[in-house]
């Protein structure tokens, strides 16, 4: 009996070995283990020998033929064996590794290091004679994994009902999260433990022009922290979302377990797949230091290099805009008093002007004068084109044509005037969610931009998506954003999208998609406000996948300046607004306030004029999500550094250590700091500016007011 038991044990161990495999990161600190349990794939993740992710299931559920109209070769009416989540045997494994560097077209550093070990596991479903591959890449900063679907006889077409990739955490953790949604990321970030999310979730969101909430789900990127002696930061996100819906995370709060929840289409399907195909990467970035999470470029590394043959037109841009005065309610986008217009039929010259249209010749020339005098690259003008009278809330498909200006906007004259002043205009294409209409007009719209040498466009997707029933983050709409990026590249145009899907490192593949909004930006300061900790969280969440057009630079923070009795205010000091240009990376930076407000503070405005928008190096000096961030960056091609530090609702002291500077060289530091009496509520415009000679040995103490900050420009002494 004893011999039989031993033989059985060896058989069991042999079976485990056959179906299990380990992978280590290049530095050996991470270990990922894969195994099959009764034909079901599982993985786990360890960091320095301690479990970060417990055994977590992998797999996808598929829709059956007849559930919706879609032809598949794998009809199985009883549903057994239909899904790609069980009944597997491991039939192959392949190891690979890569250690390279690549140069982003624009980025936080001149070069990014892409160093990983890879394991590709081939899983066969004998019952259906089909196979898939689960690919794992383990970096020195975390894990990425995805599904690959090779072309094969019994797996050519299928529809995803749900992807069931799990991330099972061993313990409760502090979380910075947004309510799960198919259409909006424009919510205040919540800070609770995982176990507290279900109780907090019903009050975690407010109204939006388009929203489809998922109960007890949260959005990615998700920032987590294990507190205590063995502190650990974990960031969960996704990379390379192409021809696939964006995901949320369903939470099992009792067990600290997440499961992927994909965005559906109008029929409830999550993804239409034709092989060969791949899923996006699921990403788990891990570090004992918050600074290292911010420094991670793993999400970008998991995207493919661009296939664009010409990227010379893709350039960092600093711009102003006829925008903030409409956001706060001082001016309008629309030209007339009408509330029912028809594109191509309505004669706008015969309508009654409302007297508040901002995109008029006189005002735009004033903006051009100011922006050009201060060295800006471009001026954005919103509301220049016909159709704004009834653009919102009517599910109107033919809402704009993107080529016809209002009667008081002389596009040729203003464009010539801007060029004569050494700057260009930035196009604005609001779609009102009508993606079908935008695709219909895209060629003509981009041809108009080429005619007048507009180098970039800000797109918008306010409201529900048309085709009706689609969502902002469903497969069709994801592909729409990419089609627009590709179409814009044909015309050598850069794209800055608003109300779009959050970036997932795609700036590597589509470098002309230079920025996006996809979060609660500065405009919400005029709507419902942003909490003082908002900007200290976004770099750990929204910015992990790519640049944001946050539109900072508001100097006049209290709106009763324009409207007596108005209680709205931007929850920040003036100095903090300067710091955002460094802390929040984007190759597209707006000076969002009105020219008149900058004219009253030209000494502080100098930092916005000086600060770079493209970088050779970045140092995260100190950071804690929700509390503070201090960042130093070296300007592209220059021996100049810019430093920014911000805090939440708490005043803080911080000492800037200049040891990142080259040894033996002297620099002049111009410091823009909160004034001694600065306070984001009581005295937000209090600031001080002073100069100081610094070297690599220098240390400079800084005092940050409540929701305050500082900015420093560092230039070599000549």
ZAROKE-90376 format. One line per field, with one value per residue (C-alpha): residue number from 1; x, y negated, z. Coordinates in Angstrom, 3 decimals. Example, Ala and Ser with C-alpha at 12.3 -4.5 7.8 and 13.67 -1.06 7.14 Angstrom:
<nodes>
seq: [1 2]
c1: [12.300 13.670]
c2: [4.500 1.060]
c3: [7.800 7.140]
</nodes>
This chain:
<nodes>
seq: [1 2 3 4 5 6 7 8 9 10 11 12 13 14 15 16 17 18 19 20 21 22 23 24 25 26 27 28 29 30 31 32 33 34 35 36 37 38 39 40 41 42 43 44 45 46 47 48 49 50 51 52 53 54 55 56 57 58 59 60 61 62 63 64 65 66 67 68 69 70 71 72 73 74 75 76 77 78 79 80 81 82 83 84 85 86 87 88 89 90 91 92 93 94 95 96 97 98 99 100 101 102 103 104 105 106 107 108 109 110 111 112 113 114 115 116 117 118 119 120 121 122 123 124 125 126 127 128 129 130 131 132 133 134 135 136 137 138 139 140 141 142 143 144 145 146 147 148 149 150 151 152 153 154 155 156 157 158 159 160 161 162 163 164 165 166 167 168 169 170 171 172 173 174 175 176 177 178 179 180 181 182 183 184 185 186 187 188 189 190 191 192 193 194 195 196 197 198 199 200 201 202 203 204 205 206 207 208 209 210 211 212 213 214 215 216 217 218 219 220 221 222 223 224 225 226 227 228 229 230 231 232 233 234 235 236 237 238 239 240 241 242 243 244 245 246 247 248 249 250 251 252 253 254 255 256 257 258 259 260 261 262 263 264 265 266 267 268 269 270 271 272 273 274 275 276 277 278 279 280 281 282 283 284 285 286 287 288 289 290 291 292 293 294 295 296 297 298 299 300 301 302 303 304 305 306 307 308 309 310 311 312 313 314 315 316 317 318 319 320 321 322 323 324 325 326 327 328 329 330 331 332 333 334 335 336 337 338 339 340 341 342 343 344 345 346 347 348 349 350 351 352 353 354 355 356 357 358 359 360 361 362 363 364 365 366 367 368 369 370 371 372 373 374 375 376 377 378 379 380 381 382 383 384 385 386 387 388 389 390 391 392 393 394 395 396 397 398 399 400 401 402 403 404 405 406 407 408 409 410 411 412 413 414 415 416 417 418 419 420 421 422 423 424 425 426 427 428 429 430 431 432 433 434 435 436 437 438 439 440 441 442 443 444 445 446 447 448 449 450 451 452 453 454 455 456 457 458 459 460 461 462 463 464 465 466 467 468 469 470 471 472 473 474 475 476 477 478 479 480 481 482 483 484 485 486 487 488 489 490 491 492 493 494 495 496 497 498 499 500 501 502 503 504 505 506 507 508 509 510 511 512 513 514 515 516 517 518 519 520 521 522 523 524 525 526 527 528 529 530 531 532 533 534 535 536 537 538 539 540 541 542 543 544 545 546 547 548 549 550 551 552 553 554 555 556 557 558 559 560 561 562 563 564 565 566 567 568 569 570 571 572 573 574 575 576 577 578 579 580 581 582 583 584 585 586 587 588 589 590 591 592 593 594 595 596 597 598 599 600 601 602 603 604 605 606 607 608 609 610 611 612 613 614 615 616 617 618 619 620 621 622 623 624 625 626 627 628 629 630 631 632 633 634 635 636 637 638 639 640 641 642 643 644 645 646 647 648 649 650 651 652 653 654 655 656 657 658 659 660 661 662 663 664 665 666 667 668 669 670 671 672 673 674 675 676 677 678 679 680 681 682 683 684 685 686 687 688 689 690 691 692 693 694 695 696 697 698 699 700 701 702 703 704 705 706 707 708 709 710 711 712 713 714 715 716 717 718]
c1: [0.000 2.841 4.467 1.157 0.744 4.257 3.645 0.416 2.250 4.905 2.172 0.495 3.775 4.467 1.045 1.645 5.009 3.491 0.847 2.845 5.573 7.471 8.885 11.202 11.862 15.303 16.402 14.939 12.698 9.438 8.233 5.113 3.750 1.323 -0.570 -3.668 -6.031 -8.414 -8.036 -8.564 -5.636 -4.337 -1.423 0.065 2.680 5.318 7.645 10.775 9.224 6.006 2.665 1.298 -1.400 -2.792 -3.842 -6.120 -8.202 -7.813 -10.207 -13.026 -16.719 -18.193 -21.626 -23.387 -24.592 -28.107 -27.640 -27.067 -26.679 -23.142 -21.895 -19.477 -17.980 -18.215 -21.950 -22.698 -26.267 -25.835 -23.047 -20.748 -17.186 -18.079 -16.097 -12.371 -11.949 -11.656 -10.933 -7.381 -4.193 -0.812 0.694 3.552 5.605 8.065 10.469 11.833 13.504 14.291 16.537 16.358 15.837 13.597 13.093 9.571 8.611 7.818 8.166 9.315 12.761 14.866 14.845 12.755 14.220 12.197 13.582 11.528 11.393 8.496 6.565 4.007 1.862 -0.139 -3.390 -5.401 -9.091 -9.310 -13.105 -13.286 -9.927 -8.862 -6.080 -5.140 -1.925 -1.558 1.485 3.209 5.869 7.656 9.543 11.568 8.536 5.722 3.680 1.763 -0.318 -2.687 -4.564 -3.598 -5.937 -4.135 -6.019 -7.217 -9.890 -12.214 -11.536 -11.934 -14.759 -16.193 -17.897 -16.745 -19.432 -16.939 -13.249 -12.772 -9.190 -8.852 -6.504 -6.883 -5.124 -4.039 -5.147 -7.216 -5.506 -5.946 -7.377 -7.678 -10.624 -13.354 -16.806 -16.897 -18.505 -18.796 -18.879 -17.234 -14.079 -15.000 -15.572 -13.835 -11.340 -12.391 -9.931 -10.989 -9.914 -11.052 -13.415 -15.124 -15.848 -19.364 -20.584 -19.015 -19.818 -23.447 -22.256 -18.957 -20.161 -22.107 -24.055 -22.476 -23.516 -23.077 -22.697 -23.394 -22.355 -21.334 -22.293 -19.365 -16.924 -13.959 -11.992 -8.424 -5.719 -6.340 -3.818 -3.478 -1.294 -0.558 0.162 2.286 5.776 5.961 4.444 3.765 2.196 0.260 -1.068 -3.564 -4.317 -4.256 -2.108 -2.591 -6.394 -6.926 -9.960 -11.213 -13.302 -11.799 -12.287 -13.412 -12.770 -15.562 -14.760 -15.415 -14.772 -14.987 -12.133 -10.213 -10.588 -10.975 -12.331 -12.200 -15.470 -15.454 -17.549 -20.438 -21.879 -25.519 -26.367 -24.540 -21.589 -18.154 -15.978 -16.213 -13.044 -11.641 -8.467 -5.563 -6.103 -4.836 -6.408 -5.034 -2.414 -3.529 -0.886 0.195 2.936 4.433 6.953 7.646 8.105 5.409 8.069 8.969 5.336 5.267 8.578 7.328 7.009 5.773 2.410 4.157 6.620 3.712 2.574 3.955 6.355 4.728 4.442 4.230 6.877 6.944 6.689 8.415 5.109 4.523 5.802 5.263 2.839 2.200 -1.092 -3.743 -7.425 -10.709 -12.191 -12.141 -14.475 -17.109 -16.497 -17.144 -20.211 -18.873 -19.266 -20.974 -19.964 -23.119 -23.585 -27.340 -30.469 -31.933 -32.424 -33.160 -30.716 -30.066 -26.536 -26.431 -29.920 -30.032 -28.729 -26.812 -26.217 -29.930 -30.185 -30.195 -26.740 -26.828 -24.098 -21.981 -20.321 -16.642 -15.200 -15.532 -12.922 -12.210 -11.797 -9.748 -7.335 -6.876 -6.030 -3.630 -1.924 -1.348 -0.402 2.023 3.642 4.459 5.812 2.990 2.834 -0.902 -4.316 -7.376 -10.720 -13.860 -17.235 -15.885 -18.160 -21.901 -24.202 -23.674 -27.225 -28.657 -25.533 -26.193 -28.739 -30.806 -29.130 -28.614 -26.524 -25.842 -24.820 -21.695 -19.955 -16.545 -15.896 -18.377 -17.506 -20.002 -20.606 -18.415 -15.443 -13.346 -11.234 -8.870 -8.296 -7.701 -5.423 -3.360 -3.248 -1.993 0.687 1.821 2.375 4.460 1.895 -0.754 -4.365 -5.564 -8.705 -11.649 -13.950 -16.702 -18.689 -21.456 -20.845 -21.843 -18.859 -20.593 -21.011 -17.388 -16.087 -18.278 -16.748 -13.200 -11.539 -13.111 -12.399 -8.735 -8.426 -9.640 -7.013 -4.301 -5.503 -4.988 -2.025 -3.710 -1.235 -3.493 -7.097 -8.909 -11.753 -14.684 -17.242 -19.702 -22.933 -24.054 -22.301 -23.898 -24.228 -26.887 -26.389 -22.621 -20.499 -17.419 -15.283 -16.867 -15.006 -16.568 -15.831 -12.291 -11.713 -13.258 -10.666 -7.905 -9.409 -9.423 -5.790 -4.813 -6.825 -5.231 -1.797 -2.592 -2.991 -0.047 -2.306 -1.952 -5.010 -5.972 -9.143 -11.606 -14.277 -12.535 -11.216 -8.280 -4.863 -3.251 0.251 -0.929 1.151 3.948 1.925 -0.079 2.304 0.112 -2.558 -0.581 -2.930 -6.403 -8.648 -10.372 -10.540 -11.859 -9.862 -9.670 -13.072 -14.701 -13.432 -16.231 -18.809 -18.550 -14.991 -12.017 -10.787 -7.396 -5.882 -7.079 -3.818 -1.770 -3.713 -4.046 -0.374 -0.863 -4.066 -5.078 -1.534 -0.094 -1.285 -0.412 -0.541 -3.594 -4.718 -5.451 -5.555 -3.824 -2.699 -5.736 -4.540 -7.932 -9.239 -12.303 -15.141 -16.845 -14.246 -16.497 -19.858 -20.431 -21.791 -20.564 -19.234 -17.273 -13.510 -10.559 -9.217 -5.578 -3.026 -1.525 1.886 0.357 -1.018 2.545 3.773 1.225 3.173 5.948 4.087 1.549 3.426 2.002 3.630 0.529 0.206 -2.417 -2.271 -5.985 -6.788 -7.822 -5.079 -6.187 -5.473 -1.999 -1.347 -1.875 0.727 3.333 6.099 4.442 3.373 7.049 7.313 4.570 6.449 9.759 8.758 9.480 6.896 9.234 11.927 15.256 15.011 12.579 13.251 10.378 11.898 9.185 5.558 2.631 -0.733 -3.337 -0.799 2.065 4.275 7.657 9.121 12.199 12.569 15.360 14.263 14.704 18.092 18.932 20.849 17.762 15.733 12.224 10.920 7.362 5.879 2.227 0.305 -3.269 -5.447 -2.593 0.215 3.613 7.321 9.720 13.421 14.421 17.648 19.508 21.829 20.374 22.284 25.672 28.544 30.774 28.319 26.455 22.859 20.488 17.249 14.201 11.748 7.987 6.582 3.469 3.556 3.904 0.182 -0.958 -4.022 -6.166 -9.339 -8.259 -5.418 -4.782 -2.930 -0.223 3.137 6.788 9.532 13.229 16.497 19.184 22.442 22.415 24.729 24.401 25.180 22.361 19.263 16.356 13.580 10.095 6.879 3.712 0.394 -2.853 -3.460 -0.352 2.892 6.038 7.780 11.483 13.307 16.986 19.295 23.101 24.994 26.713]
c2: [0.000 -2.360 -1.880 -2.566 -5.786 -6.917 -6.151 -8.103 -11.034 -11.010 -10.844 -13.855 -15.786 -14.883 -16.111 -19.380 -19.887 -19.263 -21.918 -24.481 -26.923 -29.753 -32.974 -35.446 -39.115 -40.102 -41.294 -38.220 -40.211 -39.081 -35.532 -34.604 -31.067 -29.571 -26.339 -24.433 -23.214 -20.631 -22.261 -25.832 -28.294 -30.160 -32.517 -34.182 -36.862 -37.239 -40.125 -39.328 -36.024 -37.527 -37.051 -40.093 -38.259 -34.956 -32.174 -33.971 -32.485 -33.297 -32.793 -34.187 -33.390 -33.467 -34.205 -31.285 -31.306 -32.657 -34.831 -37.697 -37.762 -36.644 -33.659 -31.393 -28.042 -26.701 -26.342 -24.419 -24.809 -23.216 -25.727 -23.022 -23.549 -26.760 -29.071 -29.609 -29.149 -25.401 -21.997 -22.979 -20.996 -22.633 -21.642 -24.084 -26.760 -29.245 -31.507 -34.756 -37.890 -41.387 -44.174 -47.263 -50.978 -53.033 -56.730 -58.101 -60.769 -62.904 -61.757 -62.130 -60.793 -60.705 -56.896 -54.228 -50.867 -47.817 -44.847 -41.729 -37.955 -36.304 -33.070 -32.046 -29.068 -27.224 -25.782 -23.252 -22.525 -18.927 -18.857 -21.591 -21.051 -24.655 -26.427 -29.795 -31.274 -33.087 -35.340 -36.733 -39.438 -40.038 -43.316 -44.676 -46.834 -44.309 -41.904 -42.127 -39.309 -38.863 -36.279 -35.431 -33.711 -32.080 -31.495 -27.861 -25.617 -25.760 -29.310 -31.877 -34.041 -34.401 -36.901 -37.647 -37.580 -38.511 -38.299 -36.704 -37.633 -37.813 -39.660 -38.112 -40.194 -38.611 -41.439 -44.569 -47.592 -51.341 -52.276 -55.424 -54.668 -55.908 -54.362 -51.898 -53.343 -52.628 -56.312 -58.630 -58.960 -62.455 -61.666 -62.641 -60.031 -58.187 -57.066 -54.041 -50.518 -47.846 -46.459 -49.854 -50.357 -48.782 -51.091 -54.160 -53.321 -54.666 -58.174 -58.128 -59.712 -62.715 -63.480 -63.542 -64.215 -60.502 -57.792 -54.074 -52.982 -49.474 -48.753 -48.046 -48.153 -50.514 -51.944 -51.503 -52.621 -51.710 -52.705 -50.530 -50.595 -47.930 -49.905 -48.879 -47.447 -45.773 -48.703 -48.016 -49.989 -48.198 -49.792 -47.809 -48.875 -47.728 -48.398 -48.454 -48.501 -48.009 -46.412 -45.484 -47.223 -49.052 -47.381 -48.065 -45.881 -44.088 -43.892 -41.031 -43.178 -40.344 -38.497 -41.510 -40.040 -41.858 -40.478 -42.130 -43.692 -44.729 -47.484 -46.064 -47.226 -48.020 -44.291 -43.454 -41.791 -42.638 -41.995 -40.615 -38.703 -37.410 -35.414 -35.901 -38.384 -39.433 -40.966 -44.039 -43.467 -43.330 -45.167 -44.980 -47.433 -46.805 -48.665 -49.463 -53.080 -55.335 -57.195 -54.025 -53.485 -56.945 -56.213 -52.961 -52.883 -49.297 -50.243 -52.010 -49.138 -46.741 -48.715 -48.139 -50.602 -53.012 -52.129 -55.785 -56.561 -60.311 -61.707 -65.028 -66.919 -65.656 -68.402 -69.518 -72.396 -75.197 -76.932 -79.339 -79.248 -81.041 -78.542 -79.382 -82.334 -79.981 -77.378 -79.883 -81.303 -84.688 -83.884 -81.323 -78.798 -79.524 -82.550 -83.126 -83.032 -80.149 -76.735 -74.681 -74.803 -72.581 -72.223 -73.126 -74.655 -77.334 -80.750 -81.757 -85.281 -85.940 -84.706 -87.068 -87.167 -86.446 -89.012 -86.579 -84.565 -84.362 -83.111 -86.462 -88.277 -91.040 -88.835 -86.185 -88.853 -90.069 -86.531 -86.133 -89.408 -88.298 -84.680 -85.587 -88.346 -85.768 -83.091 -80.551 -78.036 -77.926 -79.302 -77.079 -78.647 -76.819 -77.762 -78.893 -76.621 -76.555 -74.257 -75.089 -76.368 -72.855 -70.721 -69.055 -66.609 -65.893 -62.734 -64.713 -62.806 -65.571 -68.097 -69.732 -69.779 -70.908 -73.193 -76.098 -79.085 -81.400 -84.789 -86.624 -84.263 -85.020 -81.881 -83.091 -86.524 -85.204 -82.465 -84.952 -87.242 -84.450 -83.432 -87.053 -86.990 -83.817 -81.376 -78.926 -78.233 -75.004 -73.421 -72.321 -69.463 -68.786 -65.764 -65.798 -62.047 -61.578 -59.519 -58.401 -62.006 -62.819 -59.930 -61.074 -64.569 -63.742 -64.030 -67.410 -68.648 -67.676 -69.077 -72.418 -72.206 -71.511 -74.445 -76.837 -75.025 -74.012 -71.502 -70.009 -69.405 -69.093 -66.592 -66.226 -63.502 -65.128 -63.148 -59.669 -57.981 -57.655 -54.866 -54.865 -52.316 -52.265 -53.464 -55.673 -52.659 -49.883 -48.082 -50.060 -53.429 -52.403 -51.609 -54.951 -56.866 -54.891 -55.463 -59.202 -59.077 -57.171 -59.501 -62.526 -61.032 -60.879 -64.657 -65.208 -66.361 -65.864 -64.863 -65.877 -63.989 -64.925 -62.700 -59.790 -56.541 -56.817 -56.252 -52.831 -53.609 -53.970 -57.109 -54.704 -53.210 -56.317 -59.161 -61.815 -61.077 -63.413 -63.835 -63.143 -64.344 -61.198 -62.447 -65.316 -68.269 -71.956 -72.651 -70.844 -73.585 -75.669 -72.855 -70.968 -71.624 -69.306 -68.323 -69.709 -66.216 -65.667 -66.555 -64.515 -61.394 -61.751 -60.986 -57.626 -56.829 -58.559 -59.604 -56.091 -55.355 -58.624 -62.405 -64.389 -67.780 -68.967 -72.673 -74.225 -77.804 -79.414 -82.550 -84.103 -81.253 -82.907 -83.342 -86.118 -88.280 -87.998 -87.353 -89.049 -86.554 -83.499 -80.940 -78.835 -78.769 -76.704 -74.848 -75.803 -78.531 -80.349 -78.773 -75.283 -76.060 -76.723 -73.471 -71.464 -72.179 -69.987 -67.470 -66.549 -65.397 -66.360 -67.431 -69.587 -72.323 -75.012 -78.329 -78.194 -81.526 -84.762 -87.055 -89.862 -87.692 -86.835 -90.514 -91.264 -88.666 -88.721 -87.901 -84.564 -84.040 -83.951 -80.390 -79.204 -80.896 -79.285 -75.749 -73.034 -70.569 -67.823 -66.204 -64.366 -63.173 -63.000 -62.451 -61.721 -63.288 -62.345 -61.248 -59.811 -59.372 -61.753 -63.747 -65.259 -64.949 -66.573 -66.193 -67.438 -67.327 -68.253 -70.091 -68.409 -69.272 -71.821 -71.998 -73.333 -71.745 -72.493 -71.406 -71.311 -70.324 -70.149 -69.200 -68.296 -70.155 -70.017 -72.545 -70.840 -71.532 -69.967 -70.334 -70.197 -68.238 -69.329 -66.303 -65.367 -68.319 -67.695 -68.038 -71.087 -73.355 -76.415 -77.177 -80.044 -78.855 -81.083 -80.060 -80.645 -79.805 -80.213 -83.482 -83.382 -84.088 -81.978 -79.779 -78.225 -79.606 -82.809 -84.116 -81.989 -84.683 -85.213 -84.187 -85.166 -84.970 -84.947 -83.784 -81.619 -80.100 -76.319 -73.357 -69.607 -70.103 -72.572 -71.968 -74.387 -74.290 -74.989 -75.788 -74.685 -76.243 -74.283 -72.999 -74.913 -74.302 -75.711 -75.801 -76.303 -76.965 -76.019 -77.404 -77.341 -80.403 -81.916]
c3: [0.000 0.899 -2.548 -4.248 -2.271 -3.198 -6.846 -6.744 -5.168 -7.879 -10.504 -8.930 -8.838 -12.439 -13.465 -11.580 -13.240 -16.631 -16.114 -14.111 -14.948 -13.245 -14.585 -12.860 -13.582 -14.919 -11.454 -9.767 -7.398 -9.023 -9.577 -11.531 -11.318 -13.807 -13.405 -14.483 -11.800 -13.210 -16.634 -15.363 -15.777 -12.724 -12.057 -9.001 -8.393 -5.686 -4.886 -2.908 -1.946 -0.580 -2.292 -4.119 -6.099 -4.878 -7.245 -9.699 -12.502 -16.178 -19.064 -21.174 -21.460 -24.952 -26.303 -27.936 -31.530 -31.567 -28.482 -30.902 -34.644 -35.297 -37.282 -35.446 -36.334 -32.801 -32.299 -29.160 -28.058 -24.656 -23.869 -22.510 -23.583 -25.336 -23.068 -23.107 -19.373 -18.649 -20.113 -21.001 -21.181 -21.557 -24.885 -25.162 -23.499 -24.897 -23.057 -24.379 -23.072 -24.256 -23.055 -25.209 -25.073 -27.313 -27.822 -27.545 -30.049 -26.995 -23.422 -19.829 -20.679 -23.808 -23.773 -22.070 -21.012 -22.061 -20.130 -19.479 -19.378 -21.189 -20.937 -23.574 -22.557 -25.200 -23.860 -25.828 -25.432 -26.605 -26.560 -29.208 -30.912 -30.394 -28.561 -27.118 -25.775 -22.454 -22.599 -19.491 -19.435 -16.158 -15.820 -12.921 -12.094 -12.500 -14.619 -17.860 -19.344 -22.257 -24.305 -27.872 -30.305 -33.246 -36.476 -36.573 -37.981 -34.975 -33.803 -36.549 -35.193 -31.702 -29.414 -25.903 -23.244 -20.536 -19.803 -16.398 -15.643 -11.870 -9.541 -6.083 -3.445 -0.159 2.113 2.451 0.943 0.755 -2.632 -4.730 -7.005 -9.331 -9.704 -12.611 -15.723 -19.459 -20.425 -17.929 -15.888 -14.725 -11.043 -7.850 -6.733 -3.576 -0.918 1.151 1.920 -0.537 2.076 2.344 -1.359 -1.461 1.314 -0.285 -3.910 -4.069 -3.137 -5.031 -8.268 -9.486 -12.649 -16.089 -19.663 -20.374 -17.751 -17.398 -13.940 -12.861 -9.260 -6.943 -9.853 -10.088 -12.977 -14.004 -13.513 -9.884 -7.212 -4.097 -1.000 1.573 4.715 7.675 8.103 4.683 2.771 -0.869 -3.704 -6.429 -9.610 -11.721 -15.280 -18.900 -21.944 -25.707 -25.879 -29.607 -31.289 -27.848 -25.196 -22.236 -18.887 -15.356 -12.317 -10.479 -6.779 -4.383 -1.319 1.192 -0.511 -1.920 -5.400 -8.715 -11.986 -15.386 -16.545 -20.206 -21.765 -23.843 -27.133 -27.879 -27.968 -24.765 -26.500 -25.153 -28.195 -31.732 -32.471 -35.748 -35.382 -35.303 -32.502 -29.090 -26.007 -24.251 -21.597 -17.973 -15.962 -12.322 -11.310 -7.866 -5.715 -2.052 -3.181 -4.617 -6.604 -8.507 -9.492 -11.083 -12.787 -14.366 -18.155 -18.300 -19.803 -22.699 -23.140 -23.680 -26.729 -30.205 -31.853 -34.266 -37.926 -38.922 -41.522 -40.826 -37.305 -37.982 -37.668 -34.104 -31.825 -28.238 -28.030 -25.548 -26.196 -25.004 -25.819 -26.124 -23.692 -19.985 -20.366 -21.814 -19.101 -16.315 -18.096 -19.179 -22.898 -25.153 -27.809 -29.823 -32.083 -32.089 -29.949 -32.001 -30.436 -33.547 -36.468 -39.480 -40.815 -44.506 -44.446 -41.755 -42.887 -39.755 -41.084 -40.721 -37.122 -34.158 -32.488 -28.749 -28.028 -26.020 -28.778 -27.829 -31.135 -32.877 -34.935 -32.448 -29.393 -31.203 -32.491 -28.905 -27.787 -30.727 -29.787 -26.207 -26.926 -29.705 -27.659 -24.990 -27.294 -27.382 -30.203 -30.785 -29.918 -29.505 -30.457 -29.432 -30.873 -34.252 -36.312 -36.885 -34.940 -31.276 -30.778 -30.281 -30.056 -26.723 -25.373 -28.495 -29.834 -33.018 -35.537 -38.091 -35.484 -37.022 -40.392 -38.984 -41.961 -41.813 -39.584 -37.923 -39.642 -37.105 -37.497 -40.578 -40.719 -43.462 -41.985 -38.467 -39.700 -41.738 -38.712 -36.441 -38.937 -39.249 -35.491 -35.615 -34.251 -35.454 -34.613 -33.048 -34.448 -32.327 -33.347 -30.851 -32.029 -29.398 -29.227 -32.885 -33.947 -37.155 -38.253 -37.440 -39.512 -42.398 -42.304 -41.178 -44.584 -45.388 -41.874 -42.036 -45.564 -44.223 -41.495 -44.059 -46.177 -43.280 -41.708 -38.462 -36.949 -34.281 -33.281 -29.986 -30.374 -27.991 -27.286 -24.897 -24.504 -25.502 -28.387 -31.832 -33.084 -30.410 -27.679 -28.006 -25.126 -24.955 -24.059 -26.170 -28.918 -31.794 -30.200 -29.232 -32.899 -33.861 -31.808 -33.515 -36.970 -36.290 -35.135 -38.267 -40.500 -38.832 -39.464 -43.183 -43.034 -40.616 -37.793 -34.030 -31.967 -28.431 -27.515 -24.778 -23.210 -24.908 -23.505 -21.110 -22.719 -22.323 -23.564 -27.146 -27.656 -28.562 -31.425 -32.357 -31.450 -33.095 -30.453 -28.243 -25.298 -23.991 -21.237 -19.901 -16.323 -14.270 -15.544 -14.729 -16.314 -13.384 -11.103 -12.606 -12.450 -9.182 -8.102 -7.660 -4.230 -3.138 -3.313 -6.903 -8.640 -6.146 -7.207 -10.992 -11.790 -9.980 -11.867 -15.076 -16.106 -15.856 -19.406 -21.082 -21.137 -20.128 -21.336 -17.797 -18.789 -15.754 -15.179 -13.511 -11.692 -10.906 -8.777 -7.245 -9.707 -7.725 -9.478 -12.558 -10.932 -7.552 -5.043 -7.014 -4.522 -7.033 -6.710 -7.914 -4.878 -5.351 -4.794 -7.740 -7.094 -7.199 -10.653 -11.804 -10.266 -12.262 -15.465 -14.078 -11.922 -14.629 -17.698 -21.074 -24.353 -24.765 -22.125 -21.960 -20.189 -19.525 -17.864 -19.516 -20.878 -18.553 -15.496 -16.703 -17.452 -13.749 -12.728 -15.478 -13.004 -12.133 -15.746 -16.660 -15.367 -17.754 -20.593 -19.582 -18.625 -21.182 -22.476 -23.628 -21.526 -21.574 -17.981 -15.084 -11.372 -9.001 -5.887 -3.418 -3.701 -1.799 -3.563 -2.259 -0.243 -2.261 -5.342 -6.014 -9.502 -11.348 -15.140 -17.544 -20.672 -24.042 -25.512 -22.806 -19.566 -17.817 -15.051 -13.859 -10.481 -9.195 -5.878 -4.820 -1.707 -0.775 1.747 4.277 4.483 4.278 4.438 1.960 1.272 -2.387 -2.786 -5.936 -6.032 -9.452 -10.968 -12.615 -10.165 -10.327 -12.165 -10.907 -11.742 -11.124 -9.563 -9.926 -7.225 -7.460 -4.036 -1.940 -0.012 3.757 4.099 1.131 1.532 -1.167 0.431 2.183 0.030 -3.078 -5.058 -2.469 -3.890 -3.807 -6.410 -5.651 -7.196 -5.686 -6.934 -6.541 -7.162 -6.787 -3.088 -2.476 -0.416 -0.441 2.180 0.819 2.631 0.835 1.856 2.036 -1.532 -2.448 -4.212 -5.721 -9.088 -9.769 -13.017 -12.922 -15.602 -15.853 -14.677 -17.710]
</nodes>
